């Protein structure tokens, strides 16, 4: 059945309807866990609604789900609740995907076999409305006729295989595959099928190459393969843009990502390539993994990430995309293990081109005649077809089409960069071209917001330009807000810049090659038109085979440069607006330094004398991290009051030796301020409170800073406040609660003794880190008002002298509390994320009401000797699988404990308890029961357990106030 349209987003991707006694702990449980693992939200606890909630609530959950999935088992029709669900599903007109677990579709559709027995009873039951029984029959007939999944026919009786099939279908329906393949994946499926023919499924580790020219679609094919296969492996990883990242000396980042993806290590300790190789080889050789290595062009890269088949476990598959056939051949791949990607055929090319040029519609009559020529000009290369189509899309006149076609036809088919330049030439405004060239030369992998501030300070309009560049696929912006682009497009942009400097080197506008930059600074070449200079993090030349126009055209070699330059190097660069250098030494004065700078980053640069005459009034981004002498000039109060720094948005003074922050009076539009690791900082200027636009303040690592001024609480826009490792800070301003926009607060390893009462007013606070707060004595009662708190980091933190820890695990939050004070004030939203709780508080006499909100709790351990009784709400924590009660004064258990249907292990060490409630017999999942000797006739309570559980349940007697070891468990025979 097709889903009905709805303007409201769905809260759940899947609603699971099942008979708990049949499949909860088996198939349905495994399916639910696998769905959750892959980011699919599923609702599965509808049976709980039967006990006390209205039928309207069930309908509400069904309506809030995108896919409805009944799991038909032999006992499905025995549950009237399940029959109500299936009736509502049909009425709701959502997409229904039935799963026929251990029954036939015919059984469901015609209500025969086990379904017939159930309906015979319903027809005889005078208390059941027979009209409702008819509705149940019609619903089963409808759903039983739908195409779904059948354990026997689709998976040969293999439950694990059926789970994978269902997850793959759901991922497709909810569009939650790990990677979006392409907006229009023309011909991709055919490529995937051809690549899969090369795969030999078995125990051997396989390397498979995907070879082709740039822009042909290798990465797109690799993403489709990943989406198709990743469910069949223990772990998987996709490493993008390896060639570029190795050029940028980010190989350790790639090794850490691979280790994180496969081994699930949050912070892999890899400090050299050899460290990484050892960890990958020694830790992954027993795992069946899927790895995609995208854009390999050197054997060193392969050796660092996947050096041999013995690095990975049996059945692993490693796919390599490359333009260089020789690299994968030298790695031992035969011709039968390499897939050559060819271009699109005419029909595919035509289809793809029309999508981008005409949004899938047929072209107008005048343009239709030119269509064939444009498609041929694309050469079957998807990237070229896309960009040519997007360039033509806004052009409606036939004459414009003819002009572009004439340009294309003069470019050889194999010169892809020149063909892509059509998109650049199609940009109407000069500022669009300038921003594109800036991104291609400088800002790939850099934050969009920082660059935007710089362009705005230059009088450009990036908020209008960036959407244009995005619409033409010239640039992309990733999930972190950083710029990216296809490497062919990047190279095209850089080539445009380079061409201007081939004949006349002084005409080049941008420099990003360390070779070019050092030649420039060393020989003081008067490049008047240069607009940007950005030295790579490593001053080794990382451009690979890219030509260096300055080095080729200017006499002199860069040998043994001493990295010390005069400020006069920049005197004639009147158009310079971007300057980023690292580790350079300067001498001389800066009186004639360019006054049009908008982006100035001088990380770890040194000056022979204080540069008092540096003009920075128009700078939007200023990074002086590790540049102490210049930073000290910046903190000169009298100097700062004479400057107009209204353009400045980003200021980084990290790792400098300043003792006081600047006077912020003339920096009032600052949005990000970094003062981390200023180990001599003792004072934050009171004027900081005027920074009404400040979004982020980082004071982490300022070891001797002891006081945070009250004026910081006037930062009404602040979202992130970092005080980590400020060991001398003992308290926060009482008016902290005035920071209404605050979302993240980091107080790790401070000496704070208590938090101000006003913290409860931070209603947007989502992250609070108190790691290592050894001096913390108490949390205010207002803490429970933090309604948005979802991530609270408490490790090695003491409340009233007792250590408390909060850990973040894949399945949820684990809390180990030594004080009831912490639990009593946790906000409700945070409580719902807790999956494991251990409370050790020997003075506690009753549990806090906040615990009733811990609805996802799966493990509860109470080491609370003074507790005499448990609250009745314990029965509402229905997901608990392990319950351990080390409570010596506990007299009794509430009857509601019988509602813990998922409880597997129940340990009761209570010297004062004489009897257990009869409801213990309702614990249908119980496998281990440990009860103290004080309880009379423990075997009596064991006999109350459901018959199918008795053979699995043991009894451990409590002797002399100490439990015997688990090895003494005695498993009694069945009581049947």
BELWORA-V351271 format. One record per residue. RES is the residue in one letter. SS is DSSP state (H for helix, E for strand, C for the rest). Layout:
BEGIN
((RES | SS) (RES | SS))
END
This chain:
BEGIN
((X | C) (X | C) (X | C) (X | C) (X | C) (X | C) (X | C) (X | C) (X | C) (X | C) (X | C) (X | E) (X | E) (X | E) (X | E) (X | E) (X | E) (X | C) (X | C) (X | H) (X | H) (X | H) (X | H) (X | C) (X | C) (X | C) (X | H) (X | H) (X | H) (X | H) (X | H) (X | H) (X | H) (X | H) (X | H) (X | H) (X | H) (X | C) (X | C) (X | C) (X | C) (X | E) (X | E) (X | C) (X | C) (X | H) (X | H) (X | H) (X | H) (X | H) (X | C) (X | C) (X | C) (X | C) (X | H) (X | H) (X | H) (X | H) (X | H) (X | H) (X | H) (X | H) (X | H) (X | C) (X | E) (X | E) (X | E) (X | E) (X | E) (X | E) (X | E) (X | E) (X | C) (X | C) (X | C) (X | H) (X | H) (X | H) (X | C) (X | H) (X | H) (X | H) (X | H) (X | H) (X | H) (X | H) (X | H) (X | H) (X | H) (X | H) (X | H) (X | H) (X | C) (X | C) (X | E) (X | E) (X | C) (X | C) (X | E) (X | E) (X | C) (X | C) (X | C) (X | C) (X | H) (X | H) (X | H) (X | H) (X | H) (X | H) (X | C) (X | C) (X | C) (X | H) (X | H) (X | H) (X | H) (X | H) (X | H) (X | H) (X | H) (X | H) (X | H) (X | H) (X | C) (X | C) (X | C) (X | C) (X | C) (X | H) (X | H) (X | H) (X | H) (X | H) (X | H) (X | H) (X | H) (X | H) (X | H) (X | H) (X | H) (X | H) (X | H) (X | H) (X | C) (X | C) (X | C) (X | C) (X | E) (X | E) (X | H) (X | H) (X | H) (X | H) (X | H) (X | C) (X | C) (X | C) (X | H) (X | H) (X | H) (X | H) (X | H) (X | H) (X | H) (X | H) (X | H) (X | H) (X | H) (X | H) (X | H) (X | H) (X | H) (X | H) (X | C) (X | C) (X | C) (X | C) (X | C) (X | C) (X | C) (X | C) (X | C) (X | C) (X | C) (X | C) (X | C) (X | H) (X | H) (X | H) (X | H) (X | H) (X | H) (X | H) (X | H) (X | H) (X | H) (X | C) (X | C) (X | C) (X | C) (X | C) (X | C) (X | C) (X | C) (X | E) (X | E) (X | E) (X | E) (X | E) (X | E) (X | C) (X | C) (X | C) (X | C) (X | C) (X | C) (X | H) (X | H) (X | H) (X | H) (X | H) (X | H) (X | H) (X | H) (X | H) (X | H) (X | H) (X | H) (X | H) (X | H) (X | H) (X | C) (X | C) (X | E) (X | E) (X | E) (X | E) (X | E) (X | C) (X | C) (X | H) (X | H) (X | H) (X | H) (X | H) (X | H) (X | C) (X | C) (X | C) (X | H) (X | H) (X | H) (X | H) (X | H) (X | H) (X | H) (X | H) (X | H) (X | H) (X | H) (X | H) (X | H) (X | C) (X | C) (X | C) (X | C) (X | C) (X | C) (X | C) (X | C) (X | C) (X | H) (X | H) (X | H) (X | H) (X | H) (X | H) (X | H) (X | H) (X | H) (X | H) (X | H) (X | H) (X | C) (X | C) (X | C) (X | C) (X | E) (X | E) (X | E) (X | E) (X | E) (X | E) (X | E) (X | E) (X | C) (X | C) (X | H) (X | H) (X | H) (X | H) (X | H) (X | H) (X | H) (X | C) (X | C) (X | C) (X | H) (X | H) (X | H) (X | C) (X | C) (X | C) (X | C) (X | C) (X | E) (X | E) (X | E) (X | E) (X | E) (X | E) (X | C) (X | C) (X | H) (X | H) (X | H) (X | H) (X | H) (X | H) (X | C) (X | C) (X | C) (X | C) (X | H) (X | H) (X | H) (X | E) (X | E) (X | E) (X | C) (X | C) (X | C) (X | C) (X | C) (X | H) (X | H) (X | H) (X | H) (X | H) (X | H) (X | H) (X | H) (X | H) (X | H) (X | H) (X | H) (X | H) (X | C) (X | C) (X | C) (X | C) (X | C) (X | C) (X | H) (X | H) (X | H) (X | H) (X | H) (X | H) (X | H) (X | H) (X | H) (X | H) (X | H) (X | H) (X | H) (X | C) (X | C) (X | C) (X | C) (X | H) (X | H) (X | H) (X | H) (X | H) (X | H) (X | H) (X | H) (X | H) (X | H) (X | H) (X | H) (X | C) (X | C) (X | C) (X | C) (X | H) (X | H) (X | H) (X | H) (X | H) (X | H) (X | H) (X | H) (X | H) (X | H) (X | H) (X | H) (X | C) (X | C) (X | C) (X | C) (X | C) (X | C) (X | H) (X | H) (X | H) (X | H) (X | H) (X | H) (X | H) (X | H) (X | H) (X | H) (X | C) (X | C) (X | C) (X | C) (X | H) (X | H) (X | H) (X | H) (X | H) (X | H) (X | H) (X | H) (X | H) (X | H) (X | H) (X | H) (X | H) (X | H) (X | E) (X | C) (X | C) (X | E) (X | H) (X | H) (X | H) (X | H) (X | H) (X | H) (X | H) (X | H) (X | H) (X | H) (X | C) (X | C) (X | C) (X | C) (X | H) (X | H) (X | H) (X | H) (X | H) (X | H) (X | H) (X | H) (X | H) (X | H) (X | C) (X | C) (X | C) (X | C) (X | E) (X | E) (X | C) (X | C) (X | C) (X | C) (X | E) (X | E) (X | E) (X | C) (X | C) (X | H) (X | H) (X | H) (X | H) (X | H) (X | H) (X | H) (X | H) (X | H) (X | H) (X | H) (X | H) (X | H) (X | H) (X | H) (X | H) (X | C) (X | C) (X | H) (X | H) (X | H) (X | C) (X | C) (X | E) (X | E) (X | C) (X | C) (X | H) (X | H) (X | H) (X | H) (X | H) (X | H) (X | H) (X | H) (X | H) (X | H) (X | C) (X | C) (X | C) (X | C) (X | C) (X | C) (X | C) (X | C) (X | E) (X | E) (X | E) (X | C) (X | C) (X | C) (X | C) (X | C) (X | C) (X | C) (X | C) (X | C) (X | C) (X | C) (X | C) (X | C) (X | C) (X | H) (X | H) (X | H) (X | H) (X | H) (X | C) (X | C) (X | C) (X | C) (X | C) (X | C) (X | C) (X | C) (X | C) (X | C) (X | E) (X | E) (X | E) (X | H) (X | H) (X | H) (X | H) (X | C) (X | C) (X | C) (X | C) (X | C) (X | C) (X | C) (X | E) (X | E) (X | E) (X | E) (X | E) (X | C) (X | C) (X | E) (X | E) (X | E) (X | C) (X | C) (X | C) (X | C) (X | C) (X | C) (X | C) (X | C) (X | C) (X | C) (X | C) (X | E) (X | E) (X | E) (X | E) (X | E) (X | C) (X | C) (X | E) (X | E) (X | C) (X | C) (X | C) (X | C) (X | C) (X | C) (X | C) (X | C) (X | C) (X | C) (X | C) (X | C) (X | C) (X | E) (X | E) (X | E) (X | C) (X | C) (X | C) (X | C) (X | H) (X | H) (X | H) (X | H) (X | H) (X | H) (X | H) (X | C) (X | C) (X | H) (X | H) (X | H) (X | H) (X | C) (X | C) (X | C) (X | C) (X | C) (X | C) (X | C) (X | C) (X | C) (X | E) (X | E) (X | E) (X | C) (X | C) (X | C) (X | C) (X | C) (X | C) (X | C) (X | E) (X | C) (X | C) (X | C) (X | C) (X | C) (X | C) (X | C) (X | C) (X | C) (X | C) (X | C) (X | E) (X | E) (X | E) (X | C) (X | C) (X | C) (X | C) (X | C) (X | C) (X | C) (X | C) (X | E) (X | C) (X | C) (X | H) (X | H) (X | H) (X | H) (X | H) (X | C) (X | C) (X | C) (X | C) (X | C) (X | E) (X | E) (X | E) (X | C) (X | C) (X | C) (X | C) (X | C) (X | C) (X | C) (X | C) (X | C) (X | C) (X | C) (X | H) (X | H) (X | H) (X | H) (X | H) (X | C) (X | C) (X | C) (X | C) (X | C) (X | E) (X | E) (X | E) (X | C) (X | C) (X | C) (X | C) (X | C) (X | C) (X | C) (X | C) (X | C) (X | C) (X | C) (X | H) (X | H) (X | H) (X | H) (X | H) (X | C) (X | C) (X | C) (X | C) (X | C) (X | E) (X | E) (X | E) (X | C) (X | C) (X | C) (X | C) (X | C) (X | C) (X | C) (X | E) (X | C) (X | C) (X | H) (X | H) (X | H) (X | H) (X | H) (X | C) (X | C) (X | C) (X | C) (X | C) (X | E) (X | E) (X | E) (X | C) (X | C) (X | C) (X | C) (X | C) (X | C) (X | C) (X | C) (X | E) (X | C) (X | C) (X | H) (X | H) (X | H) (X | H) (X | H) (X | C) (X | C) (X | C) (X | C) (X | C) (X | E) (X | E) (X | E) (X | E) (X | E) (X | E) (X | E) (X | E) (X | E) (X | C) (X | C) (X | E) (X | E) (X | E) (X | E) (X | E) (X | E) (X | E) (X | E) (X | C) (X | C) (X | E) (X | E) (X | E) (X | E) (X | E) (X | E) (X | C) (X | C) (X | H) (X | H) (X | H) (X | H) (X | H) (X | C) (X | C) (X | C) (X | H) (X | H) (X | H) (X | H) (X | C) (X | C) (X | E) (X | E) (X | E) (X | E) (X | E) (X | E) (X | E) (X | C) (X | C) (X | C) (X | C) (X | C) (X | C) (X | C) (X | C) (X | H) (X | H) (X | H) (X | H) (X | H) (X | C) (X | C) (X | C) (X | C) (X | C) (X | E) (X | E) (X | E) (X | E) (X | E) (X | C) (X | C) (X | C) (X | C) (X | C) (X | E) (X | C) (X | C) (X | H) (X | H) (X | H) (X | H) (X | H) (X | C) (X | C) (X | C) (X | C) (X | C) (X | E) (X | E) (X | E) (X | E) (X | E) (X | C) (X | C) (X | C) (X | C) (X | C) (X | E) (X | C) (X | C) (X | H) (X | H) (X | H) (X | H) (X | H) (X | C) (X | C) (X | C) (X | C) (X | C) (X | E) (X | E) (X | E) (X | E) (X | E) (X | C) (X | C) (X | C) (X | C) (X | C) (X | C) (X | C) (X | C) (X | H) (X | H) (X | H) (X | H) (X | H) (X | C) (X | C) (X | C) (X | C) (X | C) (X | E) (X | E) (X | E) (X | E) (X | C) (X | C) (X | C) (X | C) (X | C) (X | C) (X | H) (X | H) (X | H) (X | H) (X | H) (X | H) (X | H) (X | C) (X | C) (X | H) (X | H) (X | H) (X | H) (X | C) (X | C) (X | C) (X | E) (X | E) (X | C) (X | C) (X | E) (X | E) (X | C) (X | C) (X | E) (X | E) (X | C) (X | C) (X | H) (X | H) (X | H) (X | C) (X | E) (X | E) (X | C) (X | C) (X | C) (X | C) (X | C))
END
